[in-house]
Structures are given as structure tokens and as C-alpha cells.
Amino acid sequence: MKLRPIFFLLVFSTQLSFSQFEYGLKGGLNFDSSGDIVVVADQLQKEGTLDGKTGYHLGVYAEVDFLIFYLRPELQYTKVSSQFENQSINTSRIELPVSFGLKLLGPVSLFLGPTAFFSLSQDSNELTLDKIQNKTSLGLHIGARLKLGPVGVDLRYEKGLSAMESKLLSQAGVPVGGQINTQPNQFTVGVSFKLN
């Protein structure tokens, strides 16, 4: 019985000795389908969907390889814009995706995992917005990665699981009511560069 913990320690340390660790920089484009908006002025209510625009993300990553599997946490700053009736709404957030990957054929791998979203700010050219009510949200992502030497290219889909809402206070200086939900729902194309 006393040999069992020693056996597990030996197996775990052997597995770690066969693993590889890498870290690097990453960046890319976000194609966010944004969220919903409700504007209430006097007794008129307008509801709509925010039109998504291209955004970007910049960050760092670390990766630990275990034979055909890998674990890859990332930390990135993301800025996306959306529009509603010619009014731009800009959102910036910190994202923390953690990918569990499976290497398939040579440089190709598939991955999935959870993502934590931390909203930093939200502003608009004509809308005055209150603070975001739910600054944190959890989500899921799934994607594929192509790794060619120190360069990696990935395509992923991310979906937030809870709303990130803020209240509308005014539109072009006129008091209004309503809310904006900028729950993440995006495709991203990313490029990473290994530093070690």
C-alpha cells in the first residue's frame, strides 16, 4: 500500500519529463455578432440587434504539451465595435481562454475549453451608458489550430453563457431608457508566435 503514492509520483514525474513547455505572443481579428439593444424614449420602444464589426485581440499564451494532448491558457485584451442606427458602441474586455487540445495530424490540432470574460469599458458616440452590470461572464470556445514551426494560426468560435448588460441613460443628450447586452458571440482568427 505504501508503494502506491510512490508509483503515482513516479508516473507523474515521468509524464512531466516528456512534456514540453512553450510561451509566446498572440494577436488577431475578432468577428463579433454583438448583442441586443432596447431603446425607450417617451412611449416609443425600439428593439434591435447590434450589427457586429471587426475587432482585434492582443495577448500572451503558455502551452504545456503531453504527447498528443496539450493545455494552453491565454490572456488577451480584446476590443470590438458594433453599430445600431449609425451609432457606434465600443467594448473592451480582458479574455482568459483555457484550451484543452488534441493533436491530430502533424501540425493540425483541435481544441475546446472555457473562457472567462472581464469587461473593462463600453462607450458610444451618441449614447450615454451606465456601468456594465455584469462585468464578468463565462463562455465556451472551440476551434482548430495549424502550427508551422514557431508560428501558429487558429480559428475559433466563442460564445458567452451569460449577459453583459448596461443601461442606456441618454441618446444625443436626450434622456432615454433601455439596455444593451454585449454578450460575446464571436469568430476569431489568431496568429501566435513562440518566444522560447
LUMMIZA-868812 format. One record per residue: x, y, z of N, C-alpha, C in turn. Coordinates in Angstrom, 3 decimals. Layout:
N
ATOM     n_east    n_north       n_up    ca_east   ca_north      ca_up     c_east    c_north       c_up
ATOM          X          Y          Z          X          Y          Z          X          Y          Z
...
***
This chain:
196
ATOM     n_east    n_north       n_up    ca_east   ca_north      ca_up     c_east    c_north       c_up
ATOM      0.805     -1.191      0.000      0.000      0.000      0.000      0.853      1.262      0.000
ATOM      2.001      1.241      0.650      2.835      2.428      0.715      3.528      2.693     -0.608
ATOM      3.556      1.713     -1.484      4.204      1.893     -2.779      3.300      2.623     -3.775
ATOM      2.004      2.636     -3.532      1.072      3.274     -4.474      1.360      4.773     -4.647
ATOM      1.511      5.589     -3.582      1.819      7.012     -3.786      3.162      7.213     -4.505
ATOM      4.129      6.377     -4.215      5.427      6.483     -4.882      5.281      6.152     -6.363
ATOM      4.455      5.163     -6.685      4.216      4.794     -8.078      3.566      5.951     -8.838
ATOM      2.520      6.568     -8.253      1.851      7.685     -8.913      2.789      8.881     -9.073
ATOM      3.617      9.151     -8.093      4.595     10.234     -8.188      5.592      9.949     -9.300
ATOM      6.027      8.731     -9.429      6.965      8.341    -10.475      6.329      8.479    -11.859
ATOM      5.092      8.024    -12.015      4.391      8.138    -13.300      4.176      9.606    -13.654
ATOM      3.754     10.426    -12.687      3.514     11.842    -12.937      4.800     12.562    -13.310
ATOM      5.884     12.298    -12.623      7.156     12.972    -12.940      7.697     12.511    -14.288
ATOM      7.466     11.256    -14.644      7.869     10.775    -15.965      7.069     11.468    -17.049
ATOM      5.763     11.625    -16.826      4.920     12.316    -17.791      5.372     13.761    -17.963
ATOM      5.690     14.449    -16.865      6.152     15.832    -16.957      7.487     15.942    -17.684
ATOM      8.345     14.936    -17.535      9.630     14.999    -18.219      9.468     14.852    -19.727
ATOM      8.394     14.205    -20.180      8.129     14.084    -21.605      7.321     15.271    -22.147
ATOM      6.843     16.132    -21.264      6.061     17.271    -21.722      6.986     18.394    -22.160
ATOM      6.453     19.275    -22.973      7.195     20.433    -23.434      6.417     21.678    -23.050
ATOM      7.151     22.712    -22.665      6.547     23.972    -22.262      6.963     25.054    -23.248
ATOM      5.998     25.861    -23.667      6.322     26.991    -24.530      5.456     28.179    -24.152
ATOM      5.892     29.359    -24.534      5.131     30.574    -24.305      5.390     31.527    -25.462
ATOM      4.486     32.493    -25.618      4.653     33.417    -26.727      3.604     34.508    -26.756
ATOM      3.593     35.218    -27.875      2.671     36.325    -28.108      1.597     35.907    -29.101
ATOM      0.444     36.549    -29.008     -0.634     36.232    -29.943     -1.443     37.482    -30.247
ATOM     -2.118     37.457    -31.377     -2.987     38.557    -31.773     -3.875     38.090    -32.903
ATOM     -4.868     38.898    -33.239     -5.739     38.503    -34.336     -6.953     39.372    -34.460
ATOM     -7.878     38.925    -35.293     -9.109     39.647    -35.585    -10.304     38.946    -34.965
ATOM    -11.254     39.745    -34.498    -12.500     39.240    -33.925    -13.652     39.658    -34.822
ATOM    -14.524     38.722    -35.115    -15.731     38.998    -35.880    -16.906     38.723    -34.954
ATOM    -17.301     39.756    -34.192    -18.292     39.625    -33.132    -19.675     39.918    -33.689
ATOM    -20.638     39.053    -33.396    -22.014     39.317    -33.822    -22.771     40.089    -32.757
ATOM    -22.040     40.628    -31.795    -22.517     41.568    -30.783    -23.693     41.060    -29.984
ATOM    -24.746     41.883    -29.842    -25.835     41.509    -28.958    -27.114     42.240    -29.308
ATOM    -27.895     42.570    -28.281    -29.206     43.187    -28.477    -29.252     44.558    -27.822
ATOM    -30.167     45.414    -28.326    -30.365     46.743    -27.758    -31.860     47.028    -27.682
ATOM    -32.259     47.701    -26.606    -33.630     48.177    -26.428    -33.524     49.645    -26.044
ATOM    -34.151     50.542    -26.837    -34.159     51.979    -26.560    -35.593     52.398    -26.305
ATOM    -35.826     53.042    -25.146    -37.157     53.508    -24.781    -37.097     55.025    -24.626
ATOM    -37.817     55.751    -25.499    -37.903     57.209    -25.421    -39.370     57.593    -25.400
ATOM    -39.765     58.358    -24.400    -41.180     58.701    -24.188    -41.985     57.399    -24.145
ATOM    -42.883     57.192    -25.101    -43.655     55.957    -25.104    -43.335     55.096    -26.316
ATOM    -42.196     55.391    -26.936    -41.764     54.644    -28.114    -40.626     53.704    -27.711
ATOM    -40.719     52.456    -28.080    -39.679     51.472    -27.758    -39.136     50.881    -29.046
ATOM    -37.819     50.923    -29.194    -37.147     50.315    -30.350    -36.299     49.165    -29.849
ATOM    -36.432     48.033    -30.494    -35.601     46.883    -30.177    -34.836     46.497    -31.420
ATOM    -33.638     46.021    -31.234    -32.854     45.622    -32.385    -31.662     44.794    -32.001
ATOM    -30.957     44.377    -33.018    -29.731     43.620    -32.846    -28.575     44.510    -33.256
ATOM    -27.535     44.507    -32.460    -26.350     45.287    -32.792    -25.645     44.643    -33.978
ATOM    -25.272     45.455    -34.941    -24.520     44.959    -36.093    -23.058     44.845    -35.709
ATOM    -22.503     43.657    -35.849    -21.117     43.418    -35.475    -20.150     43.984    -36.489
ATOM    -18.994     44.384    -35.998    -17.912     44.855    -36.842    -16.650     44.106    -36.424
ATOM    -15.617     44.277    -37.182    -14.359     43.607    -36.867    -13.673     44.291    -35.695
ATOM    -13.114     43.489    -34.811    -12.316     43.992    -33.705    -10.971     43.296    -33.715
ATOM    -10.229     43.418    -32.631     -8.913     42.785    -32.556     -8.633     42.299    -31.137
ATOM     -7.646     41.432    -31.024     -7.175     40.992    -29.715     -5.655     40.864    -29.741
ATOM     -5.023     41.157    -28.603     -3.579     41.047    -28.406     -3.342     40.398    -27.051
ATOM     -2.335     39.518    -26.965     -2.095     38.883    -25.682     -0.902     37.965    -25.660
ATOM     -0.887     37.124    -24.644      0.188     36.159    -24.422     -0.430     34.785    -24.182
ATOM      0.394     33.762    -24.344     -0.083     32.405    -24.081      1.054     31.577    -23.491
ATOM      0.677     30.483    -22.873      1.612     29.446    -22.416      0.998     28.122    -22.834
ATOM      1.851     27.154    -23.129      1.340     25.854    -23.564      2.203     24.746    -22.995
ATOM      1.537     23.724    -22.468      2.223     22.539    -21.973      1.723     21.358    -22.795
ATOM      2.658     20.679    -23.471      2.320     19.526    -24.309      2.524     18.231    -23.543
ATOM      1.567     17.312    -23.672      1.650     15.965    -23.115      1.381     14.982    -24.251
ATOM      2.423     14.541    -24.921      2.315     13.620    -26.044      1.345     14.166    -27.098
ATOM      0.110     13.646    -27.204     -0.811     14.141    -28.233     -1.820     15.161    -27.677
ATOM     -1.743     15.484    -26.388     -2.638     16.452    -25.763     -1.857     17.701    -25.377
ATOM     -2.575     18.796    -25.177     -1.929     19.996    -24.641     -2.928     20.840    -23.855
ATOM     -2.380     21.646    -22.969     -3.140     22.603    -22.168     -2.579     23.979    -22.500
ATOM     -3.449     24.928    -22.875     -2.985     26.237    -23.329     -3.840     27.357    -22.726
ATOM     -3.381     27.964    -21.615     -4.065     29.162    -21.111     -3.568     30.399    -21.879
ATOM     -4.474     31.342    -22.087     -4.151     32.578    -22.788     -4.711     33.760    -21.994
ATOM     -4.082     34.908    -22.144     -4.549     36.149    -21.543     -4.499     37.197    -22.637
ATOM     -5.656     37.824    -22.948     -5.670     38.757    -24.068     -6.596     39.936    -23.818
ATOM     -6.216     41.065    -24.410     -7.036     42.271    -24.429     -7.808     42.265    -25.745
ATOM     -9.119     42.481    -25.677     -9.966     42.452    -26.867    -10.757     43.750    -26.963
ATOM    -10.814     44.308    -28.164    -11.629     45.500    -28.423    -12.500     45.211    -29.632
ATOM    -13.810     45.347    -29.473    -14.765     45.126    -30.562    -15.707     46.319    -30.645
ATOM    -16.213     46.562    -31.844    -17.169     47.642    -32.081    -18.422     47.057    -32.703
ATOM    -19.538     47.710    -32.442    -20.801     47.325    -33.060    -21.577     48.594    -33.356
ATOM    -22.643     48.469    -34.140    -23.436     49.631    -34.524    -24.918     49.365    -34.377
ATOM    -25.633     50.444    -34.080    -27.085     50.428    -34.072    -27.551     51.781    -34.599
ATOM    -28.190     51.792    -35.764    -28.675     53.022    -36.396    -27.590     54.097    -36.436
ATOM    -26.461     53.782    -37.015    -25.324     54.700    -37.194    -24.695     55.175    -35.891
ATOM    -24.910     54.465    -34.818    -24.287     54.799    -33.542    -23.317     53.686    -33.187
ATOM    -22.051     54.033    -33.038    -21.026     53.049    -32.703    -21.017     52.787    -31.208
ATOM    -20.845     51.533    -30.853    -20.708     51.121    -29.457    -19.429     50.305    -29.369
ATOM    -18.462     50.796    -28.595    -17.151     50.157    -28.466    -17.059     49.455    -27.121
ATOM    -16.605     48.228    -27.147    -16.457     47.432    -25.932    -15.031     46.913    -25.847
ATOM    -14.423     47.059    -24.674    -13.099     46.472    -24.458    -13.176     45.549    -23.250
ATOM    -12.449     44.438    -23.336    -12.500     43.443    -22.263    -11.208     42.637    -22.227
ATOM    -11.006     41.989    -21.109     -9.926     41.022    -20.930    -10.554     39.638    -21.062
ATOM     -9.918     38.776    -21.841    -10.414     37.413    -22.014     -9.348     36.429    -21.543
ATOM     -9.801     35.380    -20.893     -8.919     34.336    -20.388     -9.425     32.978    -20.863
ATOM     -9.081     32.583    -22.112     -9.457     31.245    -22.576     -8.442     30.198    -22.109
ATOM     -8.924     29.037    -21.746     -8.071     27.899    -21.394     -8.462     26.756    -22.323
ATOM     -7.540     26.367    -23.201     -7.828     25.357    -24.218     -7.248     24.002    -23.842
ATOM     -8.044     22.971    -24.056     -7.598     21.589    -23.941     -7.554     21.062    -25.368
ATOM     -6.350     20.711    -25.846     -6.195     20.366    -27.250     -5.804     18.931    -27.495
ATOM     -6.079     18.502    -28.717     -5.733     17.172    -29.185     -5.036     17.331    -30.527
ATOM     -3.777     16.869    -30.610     -3.030     16.938    -31.864     -3.489     15.800    -32.760
ATOM     -3.896     16.162    -33.985     -4.441     15.162    -34.892     -3.381     14.660    -35.873
ATOM     -3.173     15.395    -36.924     -2.243     15.002    -37.975     -1.142     16.051    -38.105
ATOM      0.064     15.709    -37.746      1.178     16.641    -37.883      0.922     17.953    -37.175
ATOM      0.836     19.056    -37.943      0.692     20.369    -37.316     -0.746     20.774    -36.994
ATOM     -1.725     19.919    -37.239     -3.138     20.269    -37.044     -3.630     19.747    -35.695
ATOM     -4.365     20.601    -34.985     -4.953     20.173    -33.716     -6.340     20.790    -33.560
ATOM     -7.153     20.158    -32.730     -8.462     20.660    -32.346     -8.425     20.990    -30.864
ATOM     -9.195     22.005    -30.449     -9.199     22.380    -29.036    -10.565     22.899    -28.633
ATOM    -10.814     22.864    -27.331    -12.027     23.432    -26.746    -11.750     23.738    -25.293
ATOM    -12.615     24.549    -24.705    -12.440     24.863    -23.298    -13.277     26.049    -22.855
ATOM    -13.127     26.427    -21.592    -13.860     27.575    -21.050    -13.128     28.886    -21.341
ATOM    -13.892     29.968    -21.327    -13.341     31.314    -21.462    -13.971     32.200    -20.401
ATOM    -13.147     32.972    -19.710    -13.644     33.981    -18.772    -13.523     35.349    -19.441
ATOM    -14.589     36.138    -19.393    -14.613     37.476    -19.971    -14.723     38.490    -18.837
ATOM    -13.866     39.522    -18.843    -13.895     40.596    -17.854    -14.038     41.916    -18.603
ATOM    -15.209     42.538    -18.523    -15.471     43.766    -19.258    -14.730     44.932    -18.615
ATOM    -14.038     45.725    -19.430    -13.303     46.887    -18.948    -14.085     48.177    -19.165
ATOM    -14.571     48.387    -20.387    -15.297     49.625    -20.671    -16.227     49.432    -21.855
ATOM    -17.174     50.372    -21.928    -18.122     50.389    -23.032    -18.484     51.855    -23.260
ATOM    -18.327     52.330    -24.498    -18.669     53.716    -24.788    -19.316     53.816    -26.161
ATOM    -19.888     54.981    -26.417    -20.608     55.199    -27.664    -20.454     56.651    -28.086
ATOM    -20.630     56.924    -29.395    -20.501     58.287    -29.869    -21.720     59.145    -29.531
ATOM    -22.933     58.565    -29.472    -24.134     59.347    -29.161    -24.896     58.842    -27.949
ATOM    -24.655     57.628    -27.542    -25.370     57.058    -26.402    -24.551     57.240    -25.131
ATOM    -25.217     57.631    -24.050    -24.578     57.670    -22.741    -24.987     56.400    -22.022
ATOM    -23.973     55.635    -21.594    -24.229     54.325    -20.999    -23.854     54.316    -19.527
ATOM    -24.635     53.600    -18.742    -24.309     53.370    -17.341    -23.228     52.290    -17.276
ATOM    -22.705     52.040    -16.100    -21.710     50.971    -15.934    -22.324     49.625    -16.295
ATOM    -21.488     48.740    -16.801    -21.942     47.390    -17.126    -22.315     46.672    -15.837
ATOM    -23.499     46.072    -15.807    -23.996     45.443    -14.584    -23.255     44.147    -14.264
ATOM    -23.020     43.323    -15.253    -22.317     42.050    -15.048    -20.962     42.161    -15.737
ATOM    -19.940     42.534    -14.991    -18.629     42.747    -15.607    -17.923     41.450    -15.973
ATOM    -18.332     40.347    -15.393    -17.697     39.064    -15.703    -18.719     38.112    -16.313
ATOM    -18.217     37.280    -17.179    -19.068     36.290    -17.832    -18.203     35.082    -18.147
ATOM    -18.818     33.941    -18.167    -18.127     32.726    -18.589    -18.667     32.313    -19.947
ATOM    -17.822     31.631    -20.691    -18.223     31.159    -22.000    -17.472     29.905    -22.380
ATOM    -17.709     29.458    -23.589    -17.046     28.272    -24.134    -16.455     28.628    -25.489
ATOM    -15.393     27.933    -25.852    -14.817     28.108    -27.185    -14.419     26.749    -27.757
ATOM    -14.383     26.709    -29.087    -13.963     25.511    -29.803    -13.259     25.981    -31.068
ATOM    -12.236     25.236    -31.487    -11.532     25.677    -32.681    -10.520     24.677    -33.188
ATOM     -9.769     25.129    -34.190     -8.706     24.329    -34.802     -7.464     25.197    -34.931
ATOM     -6.298     24.559    -34.838     -5.023     25.279    -34.893     -4.091     24.576    -35.867
ATOM     -3.351     25.376    -36.626     -2.306     24.903    -37.523     -0.997     25.487    -37.019
ATOM     -0.024     24.627    -36.733      1.243     25.061    -36.149      2.374     24.756    -37.120
ATOM      3.049     25.808    -37.581      4.168     25.665    -38.503      5.411     26.274    -37.869
ATOM      6.208     25.433    -37.238      7.393     25.923    -36.537      6.989     26.813    -35.367
ATOM      7.559     28.030    -35.288      7.215     28.914    -34.172      5.907     29.681    -34.377
ATOM      5.291     29.551    -35.539      4.072     30.306    -35.855      2.855     29.378    -35.802
ATOM      1.804     29.851    -35.162      0.552     29.114    -35.108     -0.586     29.980    -35.616
ATOM     -1.529     29.380    -36.300     -2.717     30.077    -36.792     -3.929     29.304    -36.288
ATOM     -4.871     30.025    -35.660     -6.057     29.305    -35.189     -7.334     30.027    -35.590
ATOM     -8.375     29.237    -35.720     -9.724     29.711    -35.999    -10.603     29.149    -34.892
ATOM    -11.349     30.031    -34.221    -12.190     29.554    -33.115    -13.521     30.284    -33.077
ATOM    -14.471     29.626    -32.416    -15.774     30.220    -32.141    -15.919     30.314    -30.627
ATOM    -16.319     31.496    -30.124    -16.509     31.714    -28.690    -17.923     32.218    -28.444
ATOM    -18.524     31.727    -27.383    -19.886     32.124    -27.017    -19.951     32.349    -25.520
ATOM    -20.377     33.556    -25.114    -20.601     33.843    -23.704    -21.875     33.159    -23.233
ATOM    -21.880     32.708    -21.988    -23.040     31.989    -21.466    -23.984     32.867    -20.657
ATOM    -23.553     34.084    -20.315    -24.422     34.983    -19.559    -24.347     36.391    -20.141
ATOM    -25.361     37.177    -19.851    -25.479     38.523    -20.415    -24.468     39.482    -19.776
ATOM    -24.013     40.455    -20.561    -23.188     41.565    -20.076    -23.953     42.836    -20.442
ATOM    -24.849     43.272    -19.534    -25.779     44.346    -19.838    -25.358     45.667    -19.217
ATOM    -25.709     46.743    -19.919    -25.565     48.089    -19.369    -26.816     48.875    -19.738
ATOM    -27.186     49.841    -18.883    -28.394     50.637    -19.100    -28.069     51.861    -19.948
ATOM    -29.032     52.227    -20.809    -28.929     53.462    -21.583    -29.421     54.612    -20.724
ATOM    -28.670     55.721    -20.707    -29.075     56.891    -19.939    -29.582     58.019    -20.842
ATOM    -28.903     58.209    -21.995    -29.350     59.256    -22.915    -28.872     58.943    -24.326
ATOM    -29.568     59.568    -25.291    -29.210     59.438    -26.696    -29.151     60.847    -27.274
ATOM    -27.952     61.260    -27.715    -27.716     62.608    -28.249    -28.186     63.674    -27.256
ATOM    -27.952     63.443    -25.960    -28.302     64.410    -24.925    -29.733     64.331    -24.435
ATOM    -30.576     63.512    -25.056    -31.980     63.373    -24.659    -32.101     62.147    -23.747
ATOM    -32.684     62.305    -22.551    -32.817     61.149    -21.650    -33.658     60.044    -22.277
ATOM    -33.164     58.833    -22.197    -33.878     57.649    -22.675    -33.676     56.533    -21.666
ATOM    -34.391     55.470    -21.863    -34.205     54.266    -21.064    -33.831     53.129    -21.985
ATOM    -33.631     51.987    -21.414    -33.310     50.817    -22.216    -32.037     50.155    -21.753
ATOM    -31.573     49.205    -22.536    -30.371     48.473    -22.160    -29.687     47.900    -23.385
ATOM    -28.402     47.598    -23.212    -27.593     46.960    -24.247    -27.013     45.689    -23.648
ATOM    -27.105     44.591    -24.385    -26.499     43.326    -23.982    -25.380     43.020    -24.970
ATOM    -24.139     43.050    -24.499    -22.988     42.776    -25.366    -22.366     41.425    -25.027
ATOM    -23.201     40.437    -24.859    -22.732     39.074    -24.588    -21.842     38.608    -25.740
ATOM    -20.619     38.134    -25.454    -19.722     37.700    -26.532    -20.303     36.558    -27.363
ATOM    -20.172     36.694    -28.663    -20.605     35.683    -29.625    -19.778     35.935    -30.873
ATOM    -18.619     35.283    -30.986    -17.663     35.707    -31.998    -16.861     34.574    -32.617
ATOM    -16.435     34.830    -33.841    -15.416     34.028    -34.504    -14.125     34.820    -34.432
ATOM    -13.013     34.150    -34.189    -11.724     34.830    -34.170    -10.731     34.081    -35.052
ATOM     -9.843     34.851    -35.656     -8.712     34.315    -36.397     -7.481     34.861    -35.689
ATOM     -6.637     33.981    -35.205     -5.487     34.410    -34.433     -4.181     33.869    -34.978
ATOM     -3.118     34.622    -34.713     -1.765     34.211    -35.057     -0.933     34.293    -33.786
ATOM     -0.173     33.253    -33.515      0.692     33.242    -32.338      2.135     33.006    -32.761
ATOM      3.052     33.515    -31.947      4.477     33.363    -32.221      5.178     32.877    -30.961
ATOM      5.812     31.730    -31.045      6.504     31.108    -29.925      7.791     31.874    -29.635
ATOM      8.022     32.232    -28.356      9.208     33.001    -27.969     10.358     32.145    -27.441
ATOM     10.092     30.945    -26.976     11.186     30.128    -26.431     11.512     28.945    -27.330
***
